[in-house]
């Protein structure tokens, strides 16, 4: 009987320890959020520069003009 109780206690402790470990590593820390935000802002700035450049802007305007002038 003592062996059964010991096994059940050990199993409960193991599950609790596993759940605690998973919970600790479940999210990002503040420094990871900061790096992610900086990378996102840098990517947005590069994308903005590309989209607002002269050649890309004229191509986008041509695409929109062709779409609006399309006849069905």
PQR file with spaces between the fields and no chain letter, atoms N, CA, C, O and H, PARSE charges and radii, in Angstrom:
ATOM       1  N    UNK     1       0.830   -1.190    0.000 -0.4000 1.5000
ATOM       2  CA   UNK     1       0.000    0.000    0.000 -0.0000 2.0000
ATOM       3  C    UNK     1       0.871    1.248    0.000  0.5500 1.7000
ATOM       4  O    UNK     1       0.567    2.225   -0.684 -0.5500 1.4000
ATOM       5  N    UNK     2       1.952    1.212    0.767 -0.4000 1.5000
ATOM       6  CA   UNK     2       2.844    2.365    0.812 -0.0000 2.0000
ATOM       7  C    UNK     2       3.436    2.666   -0.572  0.5500 1.7000
ATOM       8  O    UNK     2       3.636    3.828   -0.925 -0.5500 1.4000
ATOM       9  H    UNK     2       2.199    0.419    1.323  0.4000 1.0000
ATOM      10  N    UNK     3       3.711    1.624   -1.341 -0.4000 1.5000
ATOM      11  CA   UNK     3       4.285    1.800   -2.677 -0.0000 2.0000
ATOM      12  C    UNK     3       3.291    2.492   -3.610  0.5500 1.7000
ATOM      13  O    UNK     3       3.679    3.335   -4.419 -0.5500 1.4000
ATOM      14  H    UNK     3       3.549    0.680   -1.054  0.4000 1.0000
ATOM      15  N    UNK     4       2.019    2.140   -3.499 -0.4000 1.5000
ATOM      16  CA   UNK     4       0.993    2.752   -4.343 -0.0000 2.0000
ATOM      17  C    UNK     4       0.858    4.240   -4.021  0.5500 1.7000
ATOM      18  O    UNK     4       0.800    5.071   -4.927 -0.5500 1.4000
ATOM      19  H    UNK     4       1.704    1.455   -2.842  0.4000 1.0000
ATOM      20  N    UNK     5       0.809    4.570   -2.742 -0.4000 1.5000
ATOM      21  CA   UNK     5       0.705    5.971   -2.321 -0.0000 2.0000
ATOM      22  C    UNK     5       1.932    6.749   -2.788  0.5500 1.7000
ATOM      23  O    UNK     5       1.812    7.870   -3.283 -0.5500 1.4000
ATOM      24  H    UNK     5       0.857    3.895   -2.005  0.4000 1.0000
ATOM      25  N    UNK     6       3.111    6.149   -2.626 -0.4000 1.5000
ATOM      26  CA   UNK     6       4.337    6.811   -3.037 -0.0000 2.0000
ATOM      27  C    UNK     6       4.335    7.074   -4.550  0.5500 1.7000
ATOM      28  O    UNK     6       4.757    8.144   -4.988 -0.5500 1.4000
ATOM      29  H    UNK     6       3.208    5.239   -2.224  0.4000 1.0000
ATOM      30  N    UNK     7       3.870    6.115   -5.344 -0.4000 1.5000
ATOM      31  CA   UNK     7       3.816    6.285   -6.798 -0.0000 2.0000
ATOM      32  C    UNK     7       2.851    7.399   -7.193  0.5500 1.7000
ATOM      33  O    UNK     7       3.147    8.190   -8.089 -0.5500 1.4000
ATOM      34  H    UNK     7       3.528    5.245   -4.988  0.4000 1.0000
ATOM      35  N    UNK     8       1.701    7.461   -6.528 -0.4000 1.5000
ATOM      36  CA   UNK     8       0.717    8.499   -6.841 -0.0000 2.0000
ATOM      37  C    UNK     8       1.237    9.885   -6.471  0.5500 1.7000
ATOM      38  O    UNK     8       1.048   10.841   -7.224 -0.5500 1.4000
ATOM      39  H    UNK     8       1.461    6.818   -5.801  0.4000 1.0000
ATOM      40  N    UNK     9       1.885    9.998   -5.322 -0.4000 1.5000
ATOM      41  CA   UNK     9       2.460   11.283   -4.902 -0.0000 2.0000
ATOM      42  C    UNK     9       3.553   11.698   -5.876  0.5500 1.7000
ATOM      43  O    UNK     9       3.634   12.864   -6.262 -0.5500 1.4000
ATOM      44  H    UNK     9       2.038    9.222   -4.710  0.4000 1.0000
ATOM      45  N    UNK    10       4.391   10.753   -6.272 -0.4000 1.5000
ATOM      46  CA   UNK    10       5.455   11.050   -7.218 -0.0000 2.0000
ATOM      47  C    UNK    10       4.880   11.516   -8.564  0.5500 1.7000
ATOM      48  O    UNK    10       5.390   12.457   -9.172 -0.5500 1.4000
ATOM      49  H    UNK    10       4.326    9.805   -5.958  0.4000 1.0000
ATOM      50  N    UNK    11       3.812   10.845   -9.019 -0.4000 1.5000
ATOM      51  CA   UNK    11       3.182   11.216  -10.287 -0.0000 2.0000
ATOM      52  C    UNK    11       2.582   12.626  -10.206  0.5500 1.7000
ATOM      53  O    UNK    11       2.715   13.409  -11.147 -0.5500 1.4000
ATOM      54  H    UNK    11       3.397   10.081   -8.525  0.4000 1.0000
ATOM      55  N    UNK    12       1.935   12.945   -9.107 -0.4000 1.5000
ATOM      56  CA   UNK    12       1.366   14.283   -8.941 -0.0000 2.0000
ATOM      57  C    UNK    12       2.465   15.345   -8.891  0.5500 1.7000
ATOM      58  O    UNK    12       2.328   16.412   -9.490 -0.5500 1.4000
ATOM      59  H    UNK    12       1.828   12.309   -8.343  0.4000 1.0000
ATOM      60  N    UNK    13       3.538   15.059   -8.189 -0.4000 1.5000
ATOM      61  CA   UNK    13       4.645   16.005   -8.107 -0.0000 2.0000
ATOM      62  C    UNK    13       5.287   16.197   -9.467  0.5500 1.7000
ATOM      63  O    UNK    13       5.643   17.318   -9.828 -0.5500 1.4000
ATOM      64  H    UNK    13       3.650   14.192   -7.702  0.4000 1.0000
ATOM      65  N    UNK    14       5.441   15.127  -10.224 -0.4000 1.5000
ATOM      66  CA   UNK    14       6.031   15.217  -11.557 -0.0000 2.0000
ATOM      67  C    UNK    14       5.164   16.067  -12.482  0.5500 1.7000
ATOM      68  O    UNK    14       5.675   16.910  -13.219 -0.5500 1.4000
ATOM      69  H    UNK    14       5.152   14.216   -9.931  0.4000 1.0000
ATOM      70  N    UNK    15       3.838   15.840  -12.441 -0.4000 1.5000
ATOM      71  CA   UNK    15       2.926   16.638  -13.276 -0.0000 2.0000
ATOM      72  C    UNK    15       2.952   18.100  -12.875  0.5500 1.7000
ATOM      73  O    UNK    15       2.947   18.973  -13.743 -0.5500 1.4000
ATOM      74  H    UNK    15       3.423   15.155  -11.842  0.4000 1.0000
ATOM      75  N    UNK    16       2.980   18.385  -11.592 -0.4000 1.5000
ATOM      76  CA   UNK    16       3.020   19.766  -11.118 -0.0000 2.0000
ATOM      77  C    UNK    16       4.308   20.442  -11.551  0.5500 1.7000
ATOM      78  O    UNK    16       4.285   21.595  -11.983 -0.5500 1.4000
ATOM      79  H    UNK    16       2.984   17.676  -10.887  0.4000 1.0000
ATOM      80  N    UNK    17       5.428   19.745  -11.442 -0.4000 1.5000
ATOM      81  CA   UNK    17       6.711   20.308  -11.853 -0.0000 2.0000
ATOM      82  C    UNK    17       6.733   20.548  -13.366  0.5500 1.7000
ATOM      83  O    UNK    17       7.257   21.564  -13.822 -0.5500 1.4000
ATOM      84  H    UNK    17       5.447   18.809  -11.092  0.4000 1.0000
ATOM      85  N    UNK    18       6.170   19.625  -14.140 -0.4000 1.5000
ATOM      86  CA   UNK    18       6.134   19.768  -15.593 -0.0000 2.0000
ATOM      87  C    UNK    18       5.249   20.954  -15.997  0.5500 1.7000
ATOM      88  O    UNK    18       5.596   21.716  -16.900 -0.5500 1.4000
ATOM      89  H    UNK    18       5.744   18.800  -13.769  0.4000 1.0000
ATOM      90  N    UNK    19       4.112   21.101  -15.324 -0.4000 1.5000
ATOM      91  CA   UNK    19       3.218   22.213  -15.633 -0.0000 2.0000
ATOM      92  C    UNK    19       3.861   23.543  -15.272  0.5500 1.7000
ATOM      93  O    UNK    19       3.706   24.519  -16.006 -0.5500 1.4000
ATOM      94  H    UNK    19       3.830   20.482  -14.591  0.4000 1.0000
ATOM      95  N    UNK    20       4.569   23.599  -14.168 -0.4000 1.5000
ATOM      96  CA   UNK    20       5.238   24.826  -13.763 -0.0000 2.0000
ATOM      97  C    UNK    20       6.335   25.185  -14.744  0.5500 1.7000
ATOM      98  O    UNK    20       6.497   26.357  -15.084 -0.5500 1.4000
ATOM      99  H    UNK    20       4.695   22.806  -13.572  0.4000 1.0000
ATOM     100  N    UNK    21       7.089   24.206  -15.205 -0.4000 1.5000
ATOM     101  CA   UNK    21       8.144   24.456  -16.176 -0.0000 2.0000
ATOM     102  C    UNK    21       7.581   24.948  -17.495  0.5500 1.7000
ATOM     103  O    UNK    21       8.152   25.848  -18.111 -0.5500 1.4000
ATOM     104  H    UNK    21       6.958   23.254  -14.929  0.4000 1.0000
ATOM     105  N    UNK    22       6.479   24.380  -17.938 -0.4000 1.5000
ATOM     106  CA   UNK    22       5.860   24.805  -19.187 -0.0000 2.0000
ATOM     107  C    UNK    22       5.306   26.215  -19.045  0.5500 1.7000
ATOM     108  O    UNK    22       5.374   27.004  -19.987 -0.5500 1.4000
ATOM     109  H    UNK    22       6.015   23.649  -17.438  0.4000 1.0000
ATOM     110  N    UNK    23       4.767   26.536  -17.895 -0.4000 1.5000
ATOM     111  CA   UNK    23       4.210   27.857  -17.679 -0.0000 2.0000
ATOM     112  C    UNK    23       5.302   28.917  -17.674  0.5500 1.7000
ATOM     113  O    UNK    23       5.088   30.025  -18.167 -0.5500 1.4000
ATOM     114  H    UNK    23       4.712   25.895  -17.129  0.4000 1.0000
ATOM     115  N    UNK    24       6.460   28.598  -17.130 -0.4000 1.5000
ATOM     116  CA   UNK    24       7.544   29.564  -17.057 -0.0000 2.0000
ATOM     117  C    UNK    24       8.072   29.923  -18.439  0.5500 1.7000
ATOM     118  O    UNK    24       8.485   31.062  -18.657 -0.5500 1.4000
ATOM     119  H    UNK    24       6.634   27.698  -16.730  0.4000 1.0000
ATOM     120  N    UNK    25       8.069   28.990  -19.369 -0.4000 1.5000
ATOM     121  CA   UNK    25       8.618   29.223  -20.694 -0.0000 2.0000
ATOM     122  C    UNK    25       7.545   29.514  -21.735  0.5500 1.7000
ATOM     123  O    UNK    25       7.834   29.496  -22.932 -0.5500 1.4000
ATOM     124  H    UNK    25       7.733   28.064  -19.192  0.4000 1.0000
ATOM     125  N    UNK    26       6.334   29.779  -21.315 -0.4000 1.5000
ATOM     126  CA   UNK    26       5.231   29.924  -22.260 -0.0000 2.0000
ATOM     127  C    UNK    26       5.258   31.244  -23.020  0.5500 1.7000
ATOM     128  O    UNK    26       4.801   31.286  -24.163 -0.5500 1.4000
ATOM     129  H    UNK    26       6.099   29.795  -20.343  0.4000 1.0000
ATOM     130  N    UNK    27       5.771   32.322  -22.436 -0.4000 1.5000
ATOM     131  CA   UNK    27       5.708   33.611  -23.096 -0.0000 2.0000
ATOM     132  C    UNK    27       7.068   34.233  -23.319  0.5500 1.7000
ATOM     133  O    UNK    27       8.104   33.676  -22.957 -0.5500 1.4000
ATOM     134  H    UNK    27       6.142   32.288  -21.508  0.4000 1.0000
ATOM     135  N    UNK    28       7.033   35.407  -23.928 -0.4000 1.5000
ATOM     136  CA   UNK    28       8.275   36.128  -24.172 -0.0000 2.0000
ATOM     137  C    UNK    28       8.553   37.076  -23.013  0.5500 1.7000
ATOM     138  O    UNK    28       7.639   37.537  -22.330 -0.5500 1.4000
ATOM     139  H    UNK    28       6.191   35.860  -24.222  0.4000 1.0000
ATOM     140  N    UNK    29       9.820   37.351  -22.811 -0.4000 1.5000
ATOM     141  CA   UNK    29      10.198   38.323  -21.799 -0.0000 2.0000
ATOM     142  C    UNK    29      10.232   39.704  -22.433  0.5500 1.7000
ATOM     143  O    UNK    29      10.131   39.835  -23.652 -0.5500 1.4000
ATOM     144  H    UNK    29      10.563   36.977  -23.366  0.4000 1.0000
ATOM     145  N    UNK    30      10.373   40.724  -21.613 -0.4000 1.5000
ATOM     146  CA   UNK    30      10.302   42.098  -22.093 -0.0000 2.0000
ATOM     147  C    UNK    30      11.362   42.390  -23.146  0.5500 1.7000
ATOM     148  O    UNK    30      11.081   43.091  -24.118 -0.5500 1.4000
ATOM     149  H    UNK    30      10.454   40.618  -20.622  0.4000 1.0000
ATOM     150  N    UNK    31      12.562   41.875  -22.979 -0.4000 1.5000
ATOM     151  CA   UNK    31      13.609   42.135  -23.969 -0.0000 2.0000
ATOM     152  C    UNK    31      13.251   41.522  -25.323  0.5500 1.7000
ATOM     153  O    UNK    31      13.574   42.101  -26.360 -0.5500 1.4000
ATOM     154  H    UNK    31      12.791   41.306  -22.189  0.4000 1.0000
ATOM     155  N    UNK    32      12.598   40.374  -25.330 -0.4000 1.5000
ATOM     156  CA   UNK    32      12.176   39.775  -26.597 -0.0000 2.0000
ATOM     157  C    UNK    32      11.091   40.609  -27.258  0.5500 1.7000
ATOM     158  O    UNK    32      11.080   40.756  -28.480 -0.5500 1.4000
ATOM     159  H    UNK    32      12.336   39.904  -24.487  0.4000 1.0000
ATOM     160  N    UNK    33      10.176   41.156  -26.461 -0.4000 1.5000
ATOM     161  CA   UNK    33       9.173   42.060  -27.025 -0.0000 2.0000
ATOM     162  C    UNK    33       9.841   43.286  -27.633  0.5500 1.7000
ATOM     163  O    UNK    33       9.461   43.719  -28.721 -0.5500 1.4000
ATOM     164  H    UNK    33      10.185   41.036  -25.469  0.4000 1.0000
ATOM     165  N    UNK    34      10.826   43.849  -26.950 -0.4000 1.5000
ATOM     166  CA   UNK    34      11.512   45.038  -27.444 -0.0000 2.0000
ATOM     167  C    UNK    34      12.213   44.753  -28.766  0.5500 1.7000
ATOM     168  O    UNK    34      12.118   45.548  -29.700 -0.5500 1.4000
ATOM     169  H    UNK    34      11.135   43.497  -26.067  0.4000 1.0000
ATOM     170  N    UNK    35      12.907   43.643  -28.852 -0.4000 1.5000
ATOM     171  CA   UNK    35      13.594   43.289  -30.097 -0.0000 2.0000
ATOM     172  C    UNK    35      12.575   43.057  -31.211  0.5500 1.7000
ATOM     173  O    UNK    35      12.793   43.481  -32.346 -0.5500 1.4000
ATOM     174  H    UNK    35      12.985   42.997  -28.093  0.4000 1.0000
ATOM     175  N    UNK    36      11.485   42.400  -30.903 -0.4000 1.5000
ATOM     176  CA   UNK    36      10.433   42.177  -31.898 -0.0000 2.0000
ATOM     177  C    UNK    36       9.819   43.471  -32.399  0.5500 1.7000
ATOM     178  O    UNK    36       9.560   43.613  -33.594 -0.5500 1.4000
ATOM     179  H    UNK    36      11.307   42.056  -29.981  0.4000 1.0000
ATOM     180  N    UNK    37       9.584   44.415  -31.497 -0.4000 1.5000
ATOM     181  CA   UNK    37       9.008   45.706  -31.898 -0.0000 2.0000
ATOM     182  C    UNK    37       9.996   46.488  -32.753  0.5500 1.7000
ATOM     183  O    UNK    37       9.612   47.088  -33.757 -0.5500 1.4000
ATOM     184  H    UNK    37       9.795   44.299  -30.526  0.4000 1.0000
ATOM     185  N    UNK    38      11.268   46.483  -32.360 -0.4000 1.5000
ATOM     186  CA   UNK    38      12.277   47.205  -33.145 -0.0000 2.0000
ATOM     187  C    UNK    38      12.389   46.602  -34.539  0.5500 1.7000
ATOM     188  O    UNK    38      12.468   47.340  -35.522 -0.5500 1.4000
ATOM     189  H    UNK    38      11.580   45.995  -31.544  0.4000 1.0000
ATOM     190  N    UNK    39      12.397   45.291  -34.643 -0.4000 1.5000
ATOM     191  CA   UNK    39      12.464   44.640  -35.956 -0.0000 2.0000
ATOM     192  C    UNK    39      11.228   44.961  -36.793  0.5500 1.7000
ATOM     193  O    UNK    39      11.341   45.182  -37.999 -0.5500 1.4000
ATOM     194  H    UNK    39      12.333   44.691  -33.845  0.4000 1.0000
ATOM     195  N    UNK    40      10.059   44.990  -36.171 -0.4000 1.5000
ATOM     196  CA   UNK    40       8.825   45.306  -36.896 -0.0000 2.0000
ATOM     197  C    UNK    40       8.835   46.736  -37.411  0.5500 1.7000
ATOM     198  O    UNK    40       8.431   46.995  -38.545 -0.5500 1.4000
ATOM     199  H    UNK    40       9.968   44.810  -35.192  0.4000 1.0000
ATOM     200  N    UNK    41       9.292   47.658  -36.587 -0.4000 1.5000
ATOM     201  CA   UNK    41       9.352   49.065  -37.000 -0.0000 2.0000
ATOM     202  C    UNK    41      10.366   49.243  -38.121  0.5500 1.7000
ATOM     203  O    UNK    41      10.115   49.989  -39.067 -0.5500 1.4000
ATOM     204  H    UNK    41       9.620   47.447  -35.666  0.4000 1.0000
ATOM     205  N    UNK    42      11.500   48.574  -38.028 -0.4000 1.5000
ATOM     206  CA   UNK    42      12.509   48.667  -39.088 -0.0000 2.0000
ATOM     207  C    UNK    42      11.965   48.112  -40.401  0.5500 1.7000
ATOM     208  O    UNK    42      12.174   48.705  -41.459 -0.5500 1.4000
ATOM     209  H    UNK    42      11.704   47.968  -37.259  0.4000 1.0000
ATOM     210  N    UNK    43      11.276   46.988  -40.340 -0.4000 1.5000
ATOM     211  CA   UNK    43      10.681   46.415  -41.548 -0.0000 2.0000
ATOM     212  C    UNK    43       9.623   47.341  -42.128  0.5500 1.7000
ATOM     213  O    UNK    43       9.544   47.505  -43.345 -0.5500 1.4000
ATOM     214  H    UNK    43      11.107   46.506  -39.480  0.4000 1.0000
ATOM     215  N    UNK    44       8.811   47.944  -41.272 -0.4000 1.5000
ATOM     216  CA   UNK    44       7.781   48.879  -41.748 -0.0000 2.0000
ATOM     217  C    UNK    44       8.416   50.100  -42.407  0.5500 1.7000
ATOM     218  O    UNK    44       7.904   50.597  -43.410 -0.5500 1.4000
ATOM     219  H    UNK    44       8.875   47.810  -40.283  0.4000 1.0000
ATOM     220  N    UNK    45       9.523   50.588  -41.852 -0.4000 1.5000
ATOM     221  CA   UNK    45      10.199   51.742  -42.441 -0.0000 2.0000
ATOM     222  C    UNK    45      10.764   51.406  -43.818  0.5500 1.7000
ATOM     223  O    UNK    45      10.640   52.201  -44.750 -0.5500 1.4000
ATOM     224  H    UNK    45       9.938   50.185  -41.036  0.4000 1.0000
ATOM     225  N    UNK    46      11.376   50.247  -43.950 -0.4000 1.5000
ATOM     226  CA   UNK    46      11.909   49.835  -45.252 -0.0000 2.0000
ATOM     227  C    UNK    46      10.777   49.648  -46.254  0.5500 1.7000
ATOM     228  O    UNK    46      10.886   50.085  -47.400 -0.5500 1.4000
ATOM     229  H    UNK    46      11.476   49.602  -43.193  0.4000 1.0000
ATOM     230  N    UNK    47       9.703   49.011  -45.837 -0.4000 1.5000
ATOM     231  CA   UNK    47       8.555   48.814  -46.724 -0.0000 2.0000
ATOM     232  C    UNK    47       7.955   50.145  -47.150  0.5500 1.7000
ATOM     233  O    UNK    47       7.579   50.306  -48.311 -0.5500 1.4000
ATOM     234  H    UNK    47       9.615   48.656  -44.906  0.4000 1.0000
ATOM     235  N    UNK    48       7.860   51.093  -46.240 -0.4000 1.5000
ATOM     236  CA   UNK    48       7.331   52.417  -46.560 -0.0000 2.0000
ATOM     237  C    UNK    48       8.212   53.118  -47.596  0.5500 1.7000
ATOM     238  O    UNK    48       7.703   53.723  -48.540 -0.5500 1.4000
ATOM     239  H    UNK    48       8.166   50.961  -45.297  0.4000 1.0000
ATOM     240  N    UNK    49       9.529   53.036  -47.420 -0.4000 1.5000
ATOM     241  CA   UNK    49      10.454   53.649  -48.370 -0.0000 2.0000
ATOM     242  C    UNK    49      10.314   53.023  -49.754  0.5500 1.7000
ATOM     243  O    UNK    49      10.346   53.730  -50.762 -0.5500 1.4000
ATOM     244  H    UNK    49       9.942   52.544  -46.653  0.4000 1.0000
ATOM     245  N    UNK    50      10.160   51.705  -49.806 -0.4000 1.5000
ATOM     246  CA   UNK    50      10.026   51.027  -51.095 -0.0000 2.0000
ATOM     247  C    UNK    50       8.719   51.414  -51.774  0.5500 1.7000
ATOM     248  O    UNK    50       8.700   51.705  -52.970 -0.5500 1.4000
ATOM     249  H    UNK    50      10.134   51.132  -48.987  0.4000 1.0000
ATOM     250  N    UNK    51       7.638   51.417  -51.022 -0.4000 1.5000
ATOM     251  CA   UNK    51       6.323   51.697  -51.613 -0.0000 2.0000
ATOM     252  C    UNK    51       6.212   53.149  -52.042  0.5500 1.7000
ATOM     253  O    UNK    51       5.534   53.441  -53.027 -0.5500 1.4000
ATOM     254  H    UNK    51       7.654   51.181  -50.051  0.4000 1.0000
ATOM     255  N    UNK    52       6.855   54.064  -51.336 -0.4000 1.5000
ATOM     256  CA   UNK    52       6.746   55.481  -51.695 -0.0000 2.0000
ATOM     257  C    UNK    52       7.822   55.925  -52.670  0.5500 1.7000
ATOM     258  O    UNK    52       7.887   57.106  -53.011 -0.5500 1.4000
ATOM     259  H    UNK    52       7.406   53.827  -50.536  0.4000 1.0000
ATOM     260  N    UNK    53       8.674   55.003  -53.131 -0.4000 1.5000
ATOM     261  CA   UNK    53       9.675   55.390  -54.130 -0.0000 2.0000
ATOM     262  C    UNK    53       8.967   55.693  -55.445  0.5500 1.7000
ATOM     263  O    UNK    53       7.836   55.260  -55.665 -0.5500 1.4000
ATOM     264  H    UNK    53       8.622   54.044  -52.854  0.4000 1.0000
ATOM     265  N    UNK    54       9.632   56.433  -56.309 -0.4000 1.5000
ATOM     266  CA   UNK    54       9.018   56.889  -57.550 -0.0000 2.0000
ATOM     267  C    UNK    54       8.549   55.782  -58.457  0.5500 1.7000
ATOM     268  O    UNK    54       7.413   55.821  -58.930 -0.5500 1.4000
ATOM     269  H    UNK    54      10.550   56.785  -56.131  0.4000 1.0000
ATOM     270  N    UNK    55       9.388   54.789  -58.718 -0.4000 1.5000
ATOM     271  CA   UNK    55       9.040   53.723  -59.647 -0.0000 2.0000
ATOM     272  C    UNK    55       7.892   52.872  -59.120  0.5500 1.7000
ATOM     273  O    UNK    55       6.957   52.570  -59.862 -0.5500 1.4000
ATOM     274  H    UNK    55      10.310   54.757  -58.333  0.4000 1.0000
ATOM     275  N    UNK    56       7.947   52.484  -57.861 -0.4000 1.5000
ATOM     276  CA   UNK    56       6.889   51.650  -57.281 -0.0000 2.0000
ATOM     277  C    UNK    56       5.584   52.431  -57.212  0.5500 1.7000
ATOM     278  O    UNK    56       4.513   51.884  -57.476 -0.5500 1.4000
ATOM     279  H    UNK    56       8.706   52.729  -57.258  0.4000 1.0000
ATOM     280  N    UNK    57       5.672   53.707  -56.857 -0.4000 1.5000
ATOM     281  CA   UNK    57       4.471   54.534  -56.766 -0.0000 2.0000
ATOM     282  C    UNK    57       3.789   54.649  -58.131  0.5500 1.7000
ATOM     283  O    UNK    57       2.567   54.535  -58.225 -0.5500 1.4000
ATOM     284  H    UNK    57       6.542   54.152  -56.643  0.4000 1.0000
ATOM     285  N    UNK    58       4.572   54.872  -59.185 -0.4000 1.5000
ATOM     286  CA   UNK    58       3.971   54.979  -60.512 -0.0000 2.0000
ATOM     287  C    UNK    58       3.384   53.652  -60.971  0.5500 1.7000
ATOM     288  O    UNK    58       2.341   53.632  -61.624 -0.5500 1.4000
ATOM     289  H    UNK    58       5.565   54.964  -59.109  0.4000 1.0000
ATOM     290  N    UNK    59       4.042   52.542  -60.638 -0.4000 1.5000
ATOM     291  CA   UNK    59       3.496   51.229  -60.992 -0.0000 2.0000
ATOM     292  C    UNK    59       2.184   50.959  -60.259  0.5500 1.7000
ATOM     293  O    UNK    59       1.236   50.448  -60.856 -0.5500 1.4000
ATOM     294  H    UNK    59       4.890   52.559  -60.108  0.4000 1.0000
ATOM     295  N    UNK    60       2.123   51.297  -58.977 -0.4000 1.5000
ATOM     296  CA   UNK    60       0.882   51.104  -58.215 -0.0000 2.0000
ATOM     297  C    UNK    60      -0.238   51.970  -58.776  0.5500 1.7000
ATOM     298  O    UNK    60      -1.380   51.522  -58.875 -0.5500 1.4000
ATOM     299  H    UNK    60       2.894   51.712  -58.493  0.4000 1.0000
ATOM     300  N    UNK    61       0.084   53.211  -59.145 -0.4000 1.5000
ATOM     301  CA   UNK    61      -0.927   54.080  -59.737 -0.0000 2.0000
ATOM     302  C    UNK    61      -1.413   53.524  -61.071  0.5500 1.7000
ATOM     303  O    UNK    61      -2.601   53.610  -61.381 -0.5500 1.4000
ATOM     304  H    UNK    61       1.012   53.574  -59.065  0.4000 1.0000
ATOM     305  N    UNK    62      -0.508   52.956  -61.861 -0.4000 1.5000
ATOM     306  CA   UNK    62      -0.907   52.365  -63.137 -0.0000 2.0000
ATOM     307  C    UNK    62      -1.817   51.161  -62.921  0.5500 1.7000
ATOM     308  O    UNK    62      -2.782   50.978  -63.663 -0.5500 1.4000
ATOM     309  H    UNK    62       0.457   52.886  -61.609  0.4000 1.0000
ATOM     310  N    UNK    63      -1.527   50.348  -61.928 -0.4000 1.5000
ATOM     311  CA   UNK    63      -2.369   49.187  -61.629 -0.0000 2.0000
ATOM     312  C    UNK    63      -3.759   49.623  -61.211  0.5500 1.7000
ATOM     313  O    UNK    63      -4.754   49.063  -61.671 -0.5500 1.4000
ATOM     314  H    UNK    63      -0.743   50.497  -61.325  0.4000 1.0000
ATOM     315  N    UNK    64      -3.834   50.627  -60.334 -0.4000 1.5000
ATOM     316  CA   UNK    64      -5.138   51.127  -59.872 -0.0000 2.0000
ATOM     317  C    UNK    64      -5.899   51.740  -61.046  0.5500 1.7000
ATOM     318  O    UNK    64      -7.107   51.537  -61.168 -0.5500 1.4000
ATOM     319  H    UNK    64      -3.026   51.081  -59.960  0.4000 1.0000
ATOM     320  N    UNK    65      -5.208   52.491  -61.916 -0.4000 1.5000
ATOM     321  CA   UNK    65      -5.869   53.120  -63.060 -0.0000 2.0000
ATOM     322  C    UNK    65      -6.425   52.066  -64.011  0.5500 1.7000
ATOM     323  O    UNK    65      -7.541   52.201  -64.511 -0.5500 1.4000
ATOM     324  H    UNK    65      -4.227   52.656  -61.817  0.4000 1.0000
ATOM     325  N    UNK    66      -5.628   50.995  -64.264 -0.4000 1.5000
ATOM     326  CA   UNK    66      -6.132   49.913  -65.133 -0.0000 2.0000
ATOM     327  C    UNK    66      -7.326   49.213  -64.500  0.5500 1.7000
ATOM     328  O    UNK    66      -8.256   48.824  -65.207 -0.5500 1.4000
ATOM     329  H    UNK    66      -4.721   50.886  -63.858  0.4000 1.0000
ATOM     330  N    UNK    67      -7.316   49.050  -63.212 -0.4000 1.5000
ATOM     331  CA   UNK    67      -8.436   48.392  -62.533 -0.0000 2.0000
ATOM     332  C    UNK    67      -9.700   49.240  -62.600  0.5500 1.7000
ATOM     333  O    UNK    67     -10.800   48.713  -62.768 -0.5500 1.4000
ATOM     334  H    UNK    67      -6.561   49.367  -62.638  0.4000 1.0000
ATOM     335  N    UNK    68      -9.540   50.555  -62.469 -0.4000 1.5000
ATOM     336  CA   UNK    68     -10.712   51.426  -62.515 -0.0000 2.0000
ATOM     337  C    UNK    68     -11.236   51.602  -63.937  0.5500 1.7000
ATOM     338  O    UNK    68     -12.432   51.819  -64.136 -0.5500 1.4000
ATOM     339  H    UNK    68      -8.647   50.983  -62.333  0.4000 1.0000
ATOM     340  N    UNK    69     -10.346   51.509  -64.925 -0.4000 1.5000
ATOM     341  CA   UNK    69     -10.762   51.674  -66.324 -0.0000 2.0000
ATOM     342  C    UNK    69     -11.243   50.368  -66.965  0.5500 1.7000
ATOM     343  O    UNK    69     -11.646   50.366  -68.128 -0.5500 1.4000
ATOM     344  H    UNK    69      -9.375   51.332  -64.763  0.4000 1.0000
ATOM     345  N    UNK    70     -11.204   49.276  -66.233 -0.4000 1.5000
ATOM     346  CA   UNK    70     -11.592   47.982  -66.786 -0.0000 2.0000
ATOM     347  C    UNK    70     -13.073   47.990  -67.126  0.5500 1.7000
ATOM     348  O    UNK    70     -13.909   48.490  -66.373 -0.5500 1.4000
ATOM     349  H    UNK    70     -10.877   49.277  -65.289  0.4000 1.0000
ATOM     350  N    UNK    71     -13.363   47.425  -68.272 -0.4000 1.5000
ATOM     351  CA   UNK    71     -14.762   47.344  -68.706 -0.0000 2.0000
ATOM     352  C    UNK    71     -15.206   45.887  -68.645  0.5500 1.7000
ATOM     353  O    UNK    71     -14.460   44.978  -69.010 -0.5500 1.4000
ATOM     354  H    UNK    71     -12.684   47.019  -68.884  0.4000 1.0000
ATOM     355  N    UNK    72     -16.407   45.688  -68.188 -0.4000 1.5000
ATOM     356  CA   UNK    72     -16.923   44.318  -68.086 -0.0000 2.0000
ATOM     357  C    UNK    72     -17.799   44.002  -69.253  0.5500 1.7000
ATOM     358  O    UNK    72     -18.328   42.895  -69.346 -0.5500 1.4000
ATOM     359  H    UNK    72     -17.013   46.426  -67.891  0.4000 1.0000
